[in-house]
């Protein structure tokens, strides 16, 4: 990890440039609220892909993608406009994946990227299995798509935008939402 320059004042948190895949030592060093610029390979998966992956795991079948050490981005890429590598790639509301996340975290997924808070059960599972929850920037899908250097479908192509895609990203902005020691950027949303 290396600090990236931010044009903000002295009080602003530095952005950290982080290479994917995220190792355990790197995940342990990150804290809720840290701003990251991710570079490397990740996969996308939304509701239907999550359902299929969990069904395969429950049946003891091999999954079409390796889950251990993976970063899963809750997104369904839109088609690329002419002359572009990728179209919009905005984060999906993460709570929709809560029924599946504990099982995938148990398989060693390093990080999940989405938007919005997660259930208490999901937060426990993330900490228990050493998985981070990273928050993507909602409403900036075109900007996020501009950070994609390559994209290709890798599983369940019949699902269209809900298929699993492999993305190669550069300086992809996220915030650590839940860290491995219980830090939570959404804690202000909970009642007394």
Secondary structure, 3 states (H helix, E strand, C coil): CEEECCCCCCCCCCEEEEECCCCHHHHHHCCCCCEEEEEEEEEECCHHHHHHHHHHHHCCCCCCCCCCCCEEECCCCCCCCCCCCCCCCCCCEHHHHHHHHHHHHHCCCCEEEEECCCCHHHHHHHHHHCCEEEECCCCCHHHHHCCEEEEEEEECHHHHHHCEEEEEEEEEEEEEEECCCCCECCHHHCCC
